[in-house]
Amino acid sequence: RNLEHLNMQATIRTQSGNEFDFLHPQESVFTIQDIAHALAHECRFAGHSSHFYSVAEHSLLVSQLVPDDIALQALLHDAGEAFIKDIPKPLKRMLPDYAVIERRVEAAVFARFGLPATLPSEVKDADLVMLATEQRDLMGVTDFPTGAVQPLPTRIYPMPPGVAKNMFLRRYHELTRARLRLERGRDFEHDSDQLFR
């Protein structure tokens, strides 16, 4: 769907001072610091949780529930919300243009960090486990039928935005360093195979 008919300025300024263009997100300049900052200040559940609980903390916890090789995808699974906000699903269904923008922004963010456009099923499952846990600990209700999704045995302790931002960035750097080491190891193995053939 073409959104050019909106005929309005379609940019916002990020905390780093760059502009993010919703019509051309793939051409926008943004950093992991922009994402961490925005997600750490974005409250889950449209702000209706018992305590402030950020998308950054949610993402951090999801990344700890999946295998290491897809943990970066888990950490960044909601990274697009740094620009398009955490809109409640019932409202999303009423905003068809938003869904188009969401897909475009998510694709640009995933591509920027060298990730596939489609999330693994393990990340989606972990996201649901966290949702069930969050509803239990922060909402006092659950939308899941009994036994459908098992929440974590541990409880959630919401972090202040500054702490959540730092923890998110620390996890990002930990995962990207591990990914780089893995890629270098593969390159070394490939070069060795070529050398001794």
Salt bridges, closest charged atoms under 4 A:
GLU4 OE2 - HIS24 NE2 3.89
GLU19 OE2 - ARG13 NH2 3.08
GLU42 OE1 - LYS85 NZ 2.53
ASP78 OD2 - HIS58 NE2 3.56
ASP78 OD2 - HIS77 NE2 3.10
ASP97 OD1 - ARG1 NE 3.12
GLU102 OE2 - LYS92 NZ 2.77
ASP127 OD1 - HIS58 NE2 2.81
ASP127 OD1 - HIS77 NE2 3.33
GLU134 OE1 - ARG44 NH2 2.54
GLU134 OE2 - HIS58 ND1 2.58
ASP137 OD1 - ARG136 NE 2.61
ASP137 OD1 - ARG155 NH1 3.22
GLU174 OE2 - ARG171 NH1 2.71
GLU183 OE2 - ARG179 NE 3.71
